[in-house]
């Protein structure tokens, strides 16, 4: 299962790096709560560490990390077609 997660991460990263994928990602991010969206934006576009994000947003590093990964999973489900 670890390899599937790795593949998903690579797929998400490739989507982010392509223009169409970036547009799709930003459209999908609009469905997130503003605080969650900001964490996603700072991590993906700002390339900041979770500690830096926590400091900027006045939340714990762990909160930033967990929020990011939960949002990423939510976006993956929304971007990938249902089978």
C-alpha distances in whole Angstrom, upper triangle without the diagonal:
4,5,5,7,9,10,11,13,14,15,17,19,20,21,23,25,26,29,28,25,27,29,26,24,28,29,26,26,30,28,27,30,32,30,27,28,30,27,25,28,28,25,24,28,29,27,28,26,25,28,30,29,30,33,34,33,34,31,29,26,24,25,25,21,20,22,21,17,18,20,17,15,19,19,16,17,21,20,18,20,19,19
4,5,5,6,9,10,11,12,14,15,17,18,20,21,23,25,28,27,24,25,28,26,24,27,28,25,25,29,28,27,29,31,29,25,26,28,25,23,26,26,22,22,25,27,24,25,23,22,25,27,26,27,30,31,31,32,29,27,24,22,23,23,19,18,21,19,15,17,19,16,15,19,19,16,18,21,21,19,21,21,21
4,5,5,6,9,10,10,12,14,15,16,18,20,21,23,26,25,22,24,27,25,23,26,28,25,26,29,28,27,30,32,30,27,27,29,26,23,26,26,23,22,25,27,24,25,24,24,27,29,28,29,32,33,32,34,31,29,26,24,26,24,21,21,23,20,17,19,20,17,16,19,19,16,18,21,20,18,20,21,20
4,5,5,6,9,10,10,12,14,15,16,18,20,21,24,23,20,22,24,22,20,24,25,22,23,27,26,25,28,29,29,25,25,27,25,22,24,25,22,21,24,26,24,25,24,24,27,29,27,29,32,32,32,33,31,29,26,24,25,24,20,20,21,19,16,17,18,15,13,16,16,13,14,18,16,14,16,17,16
4,5,5,6,9,10,10,12,14,15,16,18,20,23,22,19,20,23,20,18,22,23,20,21,24,23,22,25,26,25,22,22,24,21,19,21,22,19,18,21,23,20,22,20,20,23,25,24,25,28,29,28,30,27,25,22,20,21,20,17,16,18,15,12,14,15,12,11,14,14,11,13,16,16,14,17,17,18
4,5,5,6,9,10,10,12,14,15,16,19,22,22,18,20,23,21,19,22,24,21,22,25,25,24,26,28,26,23,23,24,21,19,21,22,18,17,20,22,19,21,19,20,23,24,23,25,28,29,28,30,28,26,23,21,22,21,17,18,19,16,14,16,17,13,13,17,16,13,16,18,17,16,19,20,20
4,5,5,6,9,10,10,12,14,15,17,20,19,16,18,21,19,17,21,22,20,21,25,24,24,27,28,27,24,23,25,23,20,22,23,19,18,21,23,20,22,22,22,26,27,26,27,30,30,30,32,30,29,25,24,25,23,20,20,21,18,15,17,18,14,13,17,15,12,15,17,15,13,16,17,18
4,5,5,6,8,10,10,12,14,15,18,17,14,16,18,16,14,18,19,17,18,21,21,20,23,25,24,20,20,22,20,17,19,20,17,15,19,21,19,21,20,20,24,25,23,25,28,28,28,30,27,26,24,22,22,20,18,17,18,15,12,14,14,10,10,13,12,8,11,13,12,10,13,15,16
4,5,5,6,9,10,10,12,14,17,17,14,15,18,16,14,17,19,17,17,21,21,19,22,23,22,19,18,20,17,14,16,17,14,12,16,18,15,17,17,17,21,22,20,22,25,25,25,27,25,24,21,20,20,18,15,16,16,13,11,13,13,10,10,13,12,10,13,15,13,13,16,18,19
4,5,5,6,9,10,10,12,16,16,13,14,17,16,14,18,20,18,19,22,23,22,25,26,25,22,21,22,20,17,18,19,16,14,16,19,16,19,19,20,23,24,22,25,28,27,27,30,28,27,24,23,24,21,18,19,20,16,15,17,17,13,14,16,14,12,15,17,14,14,17,19,20
4,5,5,6,9,10,11,14,13,10,12,15,13,12,16,17,16,17,20,21,20,24,25,25,21,20,22,20,17,18,20,17,14,17,19,18,20,21,21,25,25,24,26,29,28,28,31,29,28,25,25,25,22,20,20,20,17,15,17,16,12,13,15,12,10,13,14,11,10,14,16,17
4,5,5,6,9,10,13,12,8,10,13,11,9,13,14,13,13,17,17,17,20,21,21,18,16,18,16,13,14,16,13,11,13,16,15,17,18,18,22,22,20,23,26,25,24,27,25,25,22,22,21,19,17,17,17,13,12,14,13,9,10,12,10,8,11,12,10,10,14,16,18
4,5,5,6,9,12,12,9,10,13,13,11,14,16,15,15,19,20,19,22,22,22,19,17,18,17,13,14,15,12,9,12,14,12,15,16,17,21,21,19,22,25,24,24,27,25,25,22,22,22,19,17,18,18,14,14,16,15,11,13,15,13,11,15,16,13,14,17,20,22
4,5,5,6,10,10,8,9,13,12,11,14,16,16,17,20,21,21,24,24,25,22,20,21,20,16,16,18,16,12,14,17,15,19,20,21,25,24,23,26,28,27,27,30,29,29,26,26,26,23,21,22,21,18,17,19,18,14,16,17,14,13,16,16,13,13,17,20,21
4,5,5,8,7,4,6,9,8,8,11,13,12,13,17,18,18,22,22,23,20,17,19,18,15,15,17,15,12,13,16,16,19,20,21,25,24,23,25,28,26,26,29,28,28,26,26,25,22,21,21,20,17,16,18,16,13,14,15,12,11,14,13,10,11,14,18,20
4,6,7,8,5,5,8,9,7,9,12,12,12,15,17,17,20,20,20,17,15,16,16,12,11,14,12,8,9,13,12,16,17,19,22,21,19,23,25,23,23,26,25,26,23,24,23,20,19,20,19,15,15,17,15,12,15,15,12,12,15,15,12,14,17,20,23
4,7,9,7,7,10,11,10,12,15,15,16,19,21,21,23,23,23,21,18,19,18,15,14,16,14,10,10,14,13,17,19,21,24,22,21,25,27,25,26,29,28,28,25,26,26,22,21,23,22,18,19,21,18,16,18,19,16,15,19,18,15,17,20,23,25
4,6,5,6,9,10,10,12,14,15,16,19,21,21,24,24,25,23,20,21,21,17,16,18,17,13,13,17,16,20,22,24,27,26,24,28,30,28,28,32,31,31,29,29,29,25,24,26,24,21,21,23,20,17,19,20,16,16,19,18,14,16,18,22,24
4,5,5,6,9,10,11,12,14,15,17,20,21,24,23,24,22,19,20,21,17,16,18,18,14,13,17,18,21,24,25,28,27,25,28,30,28,28,32,31,32,30,30,29,26,26,27,25,22,22,24,21,18,21,21,17,17,20,18,15,17,19,23,25
4,5,5,6,9,10,11,12,14,16,18,19,23,23,24,22,19,21,21,18,17,20,19,16,15,19,20,23,25,26,30,28,26,29,31,29,29,33,32,33,31,31,30,27,26,27,25,22,22,23,20,18,19,19,15,15,17,15,12,14,16,20,22
4,5,5,6,9,10,10,12,14,16,17,21,21,22,19,17,18,19,15,14,17,16,13,13,17,17,20,22,23,27,26,23,27,29,27,27,30,29,30,27,27,26,23,22,23,21,18,18,19,16,14,16,16,12,12,15,13,10,12,14,18,20
4,5,5,6,9,10,10,13,15,16,19,18,20,17,14,16,16,13,11,14,14,10,10,14,15,18,20,21,24,23,21,24,26,24,24,27,27,28,25,26,25,21,21,22,20,17,18,19,16,14,16,16,12,13,16,14,12,14,17,20,23
4,5,5,6,9,10,11,14,15,18,18,20,18,15,16,18,14,13,16,16,13,13,16,18,21,23,24,27,25,23,26,28,25,25,28,28,29,28,28,26,23,23,24,21,19,20,20,17,15,18,17,13,14,16,14,11,15,17,20,23
4,6,5,6,9,10,12,14,17,17,19,17,14,17,17,14,14,17,17,14,14,18,19,21,23,24,27,26,23,26,28,26,25,29,28,29,27,27,25,23,22,22,20,17,18,18,15,13,15,14,10,11,13,10,8,11,13,16,19
4,5,5,6,9,10,11,15,15,16,14,11,13,14,10,10,14,13,10,11,15,16,18,20,20,23,22,20,22,25,23,22,25,24,25,23,23,22,19,19,19,16,14,15,15,12,10,12,12,8,9,12,10,8,11,14,17,20
4,5,5,7,9,10,13,13,15,13,9,11,13,10,9,13,13,11,11,14,16,18,20,20,23,22,19,22,24,21,20,24,23,25,23,24,22,19,19,20,17,15,16,16,13,12,15,13,10,13,15,12,11,15,17,20,23
4,5,5,8,10,13,13,16,14,11,14,16,13,12,16,17,14,14,18,19,21,23,23,26,25,22,24,27,24,23,26,25,27,26,26,24,21,22,22,18,17,18,17,14,14,15,13,10,13,14,11,10,14,16,18,22
4,5,6,8,11,13,15,12,10,13,14,11,12,16,16,14,15,18,19,21,22,21,25,24,21,23,26,23,22,25,24,25,24,24,21,19,19,19,16,14,15,14,10,10,12,9,7,9,10,7,7,11,13,15,19
4,5,5,9,9,11,9,6,9,11,8,9,12,13,11,12,15,16,18,19,18,22,21,17,19,22,20,18,21,20,22,21,21,18,16,17,16,13,12,13,12,9,9,12,10,7,11,12,10,10,14,17,19,22
4,5,8,8,11,10,7,10,13,11,11,15,16,15,15,17,19,20,22,21,24,23,19,21,23,21,19,22,21,24,23,23,20,18,19,19,15,14,16,15,12,13,15,12,10,14,15,12,13,16,18,20,24
4,7,9,12,10,8,12,14,12,13,17,17,16,18,20,21,22,23,22,25,24,20,22,24,22,20,23,22,23,23,23,20,18,19,18,14,14,16,14,10,12,13,10,9,13,13,10,12,15,17,18,22
4,6,8,6,6,9,10,9,11,14,15,15,16,18,19,19,20,18,21,21,17,18,21,19,16,19,18,20,20,19,16,14,16,15,11,11,13,11,8,10,12,9,9,13,13,11,13,17,19,20,23
4,6,5,6,9,10,11,12,14,15,16,17,18,20,20,20,18,21,20,16,17,19,17,14,17,16,18,19,18,15,14,16,15,11,12,14,12,10,13,15,12,12,16,16,15,17,20,22,23,27
4,5,5,6,9,10,10,12,14,15,16,16,18,18,19,17,19,18,14,15,17,15,12,15,14,17,18,18,15,13,16,16,12,13,16,14,12,14,17,15,14,18,19,18,19,22,25,26,30
4,5,5,6,9,10,11,13,14,15,15,17,16,16,14,16,15,11,12,14,12,9,11,11,13,14,15,11,10,13,13,9,10,14,13,11,14,16,15,15,19,20,19,20,24,26,27,31
4,5,5,6,9,10,11,12,14,14,16,15,15,13,15,15,11,12,15,13,11,13,12,14,14,14,10,9,11,10,7,7,10,9,7,10,12,11,12,15,16,16,17,20,23,24,27
4,5,5,6,9,10,10,11,13,14,14,16,14,17,16,12,14,16,14,12,15,14,16,16,16,14,11,13,13,10,9,12,11,8,10,13,12,11,14,16,15,16,19,22,23,27
4,5,5,6,8,10,10,10,12,12,13,12,14,13,9,11,13,10,9,12,12,15,14,15,13,10,13,14,10,10,13,14,11,13,16,15,14,17,19,18,19,22,25,27,30
4,5,5,6,9,10,10,11,10,10,9,11,10,7,9,11,10,8,11,10,12,11,12,10,7,9,10,8,6,10,11,9,11,14,14,13,16,18,18,19,22,25,26,29
4,6,5,6,8,9,10,10,11,10,14,13,10,12,15,13,12,15,14,15,14,14,12,9,10,11,8,6,9,10,8,8,12,12,11,13,16,15,15,18,21,23,26
4,5,5,5,7,9,9,12,12,15,13,10,13,15,13,12,16,16,17,16,17,15,12,13,15,12,10,13,14,11,11,15,15,13,15,18,17,17,20,23,25,29
4,6,6,4,6,6,9,9,11,9,7,10,12,10,10,13,13,15,13,15,14,10,12,14,12,10,13,15,13,13,17,17,16,18,21,20,20,23,26,28,31
4,6,6,5,5,7,7,11,9,7,11,13,12,12,15,14,15,12,14,13,9,9,12,11,8,11,13,12,11,15,16,14,16,19,19,19,21,25,27,29
4,6,5,8,10,11,14,13,11,15,16,15,15,19,18,18,16,17,16,13,12,15,13,10,12,14,12,10,14,15,13,14,18,18,16,19,22,25,27
4,6,8,11,13,16,13,12,16,17,15,16,19,19,20,18,19,19,15,15,18,16,13,15,18,15,14,18,18,16,17,21,20,18,21,25,27,30
4,5,9,11,13,10,9,13,14,12,13,17,17,18,16,18,18,14,15,18,16,13,16,19,16,16,20,20,18,20,23,23,22,24,28,30,33
4,7,10,12,10,10,13,14,13,15,18,17,17,15,17,17,13,13,16,16,13,15,18,16,15,19,20,18,19,23,23,22,24,27,30,32
4,7,8,6,6,10,11,10,12,14,14,14,11,14,14,11,11,15,14,12,14,17,16,16,19,21,19,21,24,24,24,26,29,31,34
4,5,5,6,9,10,11,12,14,13,12,9,11,12,9,9,13,13,11,13,16,16,16,19,21,20,21,24,25,24,26,30,32,34
4,5,5,6,9,10,10,11,10,9,5,8,9,6,6,10,10,9,11,14,14,14,17,19,19,20,23,24,24,26,29,31,33
4,5,5,6,9,10,10,9,7,5,8,10,8,9,12,13,12,15,17,17,18,21,22,22,24,26,27,28,30,33,34,37
4,5,5,6,9,10,10,10,8,11,12,9,11,14,14,13,16,18,18,19,22,23,23,24,27,28,28,30,33,35,38
4,5,5,6,8,8,9,7,10,10,7,9,12,11,10,14,16,15,16,19,20,20,22,24,24,25,27,31,32,35
4,6,5,6,5,5,5,8,8,6,9,11,11,11,14,16,16,17,20,21,21,23,26,26,27,29,32,34,36
4,6,5,7,7,8,11,11,10,12,15,15,15,18,20,19,21,24,24,24,27,29,29,30,32,36,37,40
4,6,8,10,10,14,13,10,13,16,15,15,18,20,19,20,23,23,23,26,28,28,28,31,35,36,39
4,6,9,10,12,10,9,12,14,12,13,17,17,16,18,21,21,21,24,26,26,27,30,33,34,37
4,7,9,12,10,10,13,15,14,15,18,19,19,21,23,23,24,27,29,29,30,32,36,36,39
4,7,8,6,7,10,11,11,13,15,16,16,18,21,21,22,24,26,26,28,30,33,34,37
4,5,5,6,9,10,11,12,14,16,17,18,20,21,22,24,26,27,28,30,34,34,37
4,6,5,6,9,10,11,13,14,15,17,19,20,21,23,25,26,27,28,32,33,35
4,5,5,6,8,10,11,12,14,15,17,18,20,21,23,24,25,27,30,31,33
4,5,5,6,8,10,11,12,14,15,16,18,20,21,22,24,26,29,29,32
4,6,5,6,9,10,11,12,14,15,16,18,20,21,22,24,27,28,31
4,6,5,6,9,10,11,12,14,15,16,19,20,21,22,26,26,29
4,5,5,6,8,10,11,12,14,15,17,18,20,21,24,25,27
4,6,5,6,8,10,11,12,14,16,17,18,20,23,23,26
4,6,5,6,9,10,10,12,14,15,16,18,21,22,25
4,5,5,6,9,10,10,12,14,15,16,20,20,22
4,5,5,6,9,10,11,13,14,16,19,19,21
4,5,5,6,9,10,11,12,14,17,18,21
4,5,5,6,9,10,10,12,15,16,19
4,5,5,6,9,10,11,14,14,16
4,5,5,6,9,10,13,13,16
4,5,5,6,8,11,13,16
4,5,5,6,9,11,13
4,6,6,8,8,11
4,6,7,9,12
4,6,9,12
4,6,9
4,6
4
